[in-house]
Amino acid sequence: MIKKALFPAAGYGTRFLPATKSVPKEMLPIVNKPLIHYGIKECVNAGIFGIGFVTGRAKRAIEDYLDYSPEVEEKVKDSSKAKLLEEVNKMIKKCTFTYVRQKEMLGLGHAVLTGEPLIGNNPFAVVLADDLCVGEILTQMVKLYEKYKCTIVAVEEVDKNEVNKYGIIEGKEIEEGVMMVKNMVEKPDIDKAPSNLAAIGRYILTPDIFNILKNIKPGKGGEIQLTDAILTQAKRGMVLAYKFKGKRFDCGSVSGFVEATNYFYEKEFK
């Protein structure tokens, strides 16, 4: 039932300067595949083939990666290197990729709202590529959506000293690993956090989120916060937080990026 996914990808990636001066952070490689590759593969494995991107200036490399390259194909044809392109070419063949530009960056909620023309009146996944996940988390979430038909936020426990970096949820468990959200706070002060359950970059959203985002007031940092819009959904109906089975690497940080690189090198090249 979830056929579309949205990738907010307009950010500058300033923590990876100077590389991100000319290379989108979503295209930074984990060994030999860019971050965006892993997120799209996760979508495909969950049966999601309509992939939308909210991009900005200097992000054309994403479009180029998700297109055939006759020159490269010809160069490696009939060599052992040809197989290196097989996985991305399969994704290109299976998926439909659409793009819209976010003209000004006013928060994750604004990015999601910018993607409305690509989604329409459909439930959809949101994937933040710099949260690289192992364990088919979207597949787990799609199955949960089929049961409950509501917005779902993937969460994990974080160190209490890091709650001010995340949207933090408070909820009541209704089945193992599944909580009904009662409260959700964007980057709270450490002493005011309702829990240490942090929202990570995997969401399934129902399409009423768009009207909420259109009318919501700017939140923390003067930005349109997706967290605030999801809390509105929770107050009006039901939102679930899901403690996923798997592993997540925070590739928005240098340490998480290096950890992910080492993990995939050990897994695929040794």
KAMO-V450749 format. One record per residue. N is the residue number from 1. PHI is phi as a letter, one per 20 degrees, with the letter a starting at -180 (* if undefined). OMEGA is omega in whole degrees, -180 to 180 (* if undefined). Layout:
n-><N;N>
phi-><PHI;PHI>
omega-><OMEGA;OMEGA>
This chain:
n-><1;2;3;4;5;6;7;8;9;10;11;12;13;14;15;16;17;18;19;20;21;22;23;24;25;26;27;28;29;30;31;32;33;34;35;36;37;38;39;40;41;42;43;44;45;46;47;48;49;50;51;52;53;54;55;56;57;58;59;60;61;62;63;64;65;66;67;68;69;70;71;72;73;74;75;76;77;78;79;80;81;82;83;84;85;86;87;88;89;90;91;92;93;94;95;96;97;98;99;100;101;102;103;104;105;106;107;108;109;110;111;112;113;114;115;116;117;118;119;120;121;122;123;124;125;126;127;128;129;130;131;132;133;134;135;136;137;138;139;140;141;142;143;144;145;146;147;148;149;150;151;152;153;154;155;156;157;158;159;160;161;162;163;164;165;166;167;168;169;170;171;172;173;174;175;176;177;178;179;180;181;182;183;184;185;186;187;188;189;190;191;192;193;194;195;196;197;198;199;200;201;202;203;204;205;206;207;208;209;210;211;212;213;214;215;216;217;218;219;220;221;222;223;224;225;226;227;228;229;230;231;232;233;234;235;236;237;238;239;240;241;242;243;244;245;246;247;248;249;250;251;252;253;254;255;256;257;258;259;260;261;262;263;264;265;266;267;268;269;270>
phi-><*;e;d;c;c;c;d;f;b;d;f;e;m;f;f;d;f;e;g;f;f;c;d;g;f;f;d;f;e;e;m;c;c;f;g;g;g;f;f;f;g;f;f;g;f;e;n;d;c;e;d;d;c;d;d;b;f;m;d;f;f;f;f;f;f;e;b;f;c;g;f;f;g;f;f;d;g;m;d;f;f;g;f;f;e;g;f;f;f;f;f;f;f;e;d;d;d;c;c;b;e;e;f;b;e;c;o;f;f;f;f;f;f;f;e;g;f;e;d;m;e;c;f;b;e;d;c;e;f;f;e;e;d;d;o;l;f;f;f;f;f;f;f;f;f;f;e;d;l;b;f;c;d;f;c;b;f;c;g;g;f;d;f;f;d;c;f;d;d;c;b;d;f;d;b;g;m;c;c;e;f;d;b;b;c;e;l;f;f;g;e;d;f;f;a;d;e;d;f;d;f;c;c;d;d;e;f;f;g;f;f;f;f;f;d;f;e;g;d;g;m;m;d;e;e;f;g;f;f;f;f;f;g;f;f;e;b;b;c;d;d;c;e;f;e;q;c;c;d;e;e;f;d;f;f;f;f;f;f;f;f;f;f;f;f;f;f;d;c;c>
omega-><175;-175;-177;175;179;178;171;-173;-177;-174;-177;-178;-172;180;-180;172;8;-176;-175;172;-179;-179;177;-178;179;180;175;-172;165;-168;-176;179;-180;-180;-176;-179;-177;179;179;178;178;177;-179;-180;177;179;-179;-174;175;-172;178;179;169;-172;177;178;177;179;-177;180;178;179;-179;180;-176;176;177;178;-177;-178;180;179;-179;-177;-175;-179;179;175;-180;-179;-178;-178;180;-180;-172;-174;-179;179;176;178;179;-179;-175;-168;168;-177;177;-172;171;-179;172;-172;174;-175;-176;177;-178;178;178;178;179;179;178;-179;-177;180;180;-173;-176;-177;-177;168;-174;175;169;-178;172;-170;-178;163;-178;-173;176;178;176;-177;179;177;177;-177;178;178;179;178;180;179;-170;177;179;177;-178;179;175;-178;171;177;177;176;-177;179;-178;-177;-179;178;-169;163;-174;-177;172;-176;180;-177;178;168;-174;177;-178;-178;171;-174;176;-179;180;-174;-180;175;-178;170;-174;-177;-179;-178;-180;178;172;177;-173;173;177;-169;173;-180;160;-174;172;-169;175;178;-176;179;177;-179;180;-173;-176;178;176;-179;-176;180;-179;-177;174;-172;175;178;-179;180;179;177;175;176;-179;-180;-179;-175;-178;171;-180;170;-174;175;-171;174;-178;-177;-180;176;177;-177;169;176;-179;-179;178;178;179;178;179;179;179;-179;-176;174;179;-176;-169;-173;180;*>
